[in-house]
Amino acid sequence: MELVIIAASIMIGLGALGTGIGFAILGGKLLESTARQPELAPQLQTKTFLMAGLLDAVPMIGVGMAMYLIFVVAPGVAG
């Protein structure tokens, strides 16, 4: 049962790591493209916020799955 807790923590940790890397790449590309074509900045920013919302959904699903593992699959271990 302790492996369930370890699996849940790995799910949350890798989800956060992947999201951090994704946001860094997304922000860097936004700055690059805005520097190249400043007149397109509002359109690029709108699309970036849309992608940020989609990118943020992935770790939230992982957190939900981890909470399911912790509180439903192994309720006695979590306390």
C-alpha positions as CSV (number, residue, x, y, z in Angstrom):
1,M,0.0,0.0,0.0
2,E,2.9,2.4,0.5
3,L,3.7,2.0,-3.2
4,V,0.4,3.7,-3.9
5,I,1.4,6.8,-2.0
6,I,4.8,6.8,-3.8
7,A,3.1,6.4,-7.2
8,A,0.7,9.3,-6.4
9,S,3.6,11.6,-5.4
10,I,5.5,10.7,-8.6
11,M,2.4,11.5,-10.6
12,I,2.0,14.9,-9.0
13,G,5.7,15.7,-9.1
14,L,6.2,14.8,-12.8
15,G,3.1,16.6,-13.8
16,A,4.3,19.7,-12.1
17,L,7.8,19.3,-13.7
18,G,6.3,18.8,-17.1
19,T,4.0,21.8,-16.7
20,G,6.9,24.0,-15.6
21,I,8.9,23.1,-18.6
22,G,5.9,23.6,-20.9
23,F,5.2,27.1,-19.5
24,A,8.9,28.0,-19.9
25,I,8.9,26.9,-23.6
26,L,5.6,28.6,-24.2
27,G,6.6,31.9,-22.6
28,G,10.0,31.9,-24.5
29,K,8.3,31.3,-27.8
30,L,5.8,34.1,-27.1
31,L,8.6,36.5,-26.4
32,E,10.5,35.4,-29.5
33,S,7.5,35.8,-31.8
34,T,6.5,39.1,-30.3
35,A,10.0,40.5,-30.8
36,R,9.9,39.4,-34.4
37,Q,6.4,40.8,-35.2
38,P,5.2,43.3,-32.5
39,E,2.0,44.0,-34.4
40,L,0.8,40.5,-33.8
41,A,1.3,40.7,-30.0
42,P,-2.4,40.8,-29.0
43,Q,-3.2,37.7,-31.2
44,L,-0.2,35.8,-29.9
45,Q,-1.0,36.6,-26.3
46,T,-4.6,35.4,-26.7
47,K,-3.4,32.1,-28.2
48,T,-0.7,31.8,-25.5
49,F,-3.3,32.1,-22.8
50,L,-5.5,29.5,-24.5
51,M,-2.6,27.1,-24.6
52,A,-1.6,27.9,-21.0
53,G,-5.1,26.8,-19.9
54,L,-4.8,23.6,-21.8
55,L,-1.3,23.0,-20.5
56,D,-2.6,23.6,-16.9
57,A,-5.3,21.0,-17.3
58,V,-2.9,18.1,-17.5
59,P,-1.4,18.3,-14.0
60,M,-4.9,18.9,-12.6
61,I,-6.0,15.6,-14.0
62,G,-2.9,14.0,-12.5
63,V,-3.7,15.5,-9.1
64,G,-7.3,14.2,-9.4
65,M,-6.0,10.7,-10.2
66,A,-3.4,10.9,-7.3
67,M,-6.1,11.9,-4.9
68,Y,-8.2,9.0,-6.0
69,L,-5.3,6.6,-5.4
70,I,-4.6,8.1,-2.0
71,F,-8.1,8.3,-0.6
72,V,-10.0,5.5,-2.4
73,V,-7.4,2.8,-3.3
74,A,-5.3,3.1,-0.1
75,P,-7.4,5.0,2.5
76,G,-5.8,3.3,5.6
77,V,-2.3,4.4,4.6
78,A,-3.0,8.1,4.1
79,G,-4.3,8.5,7.6
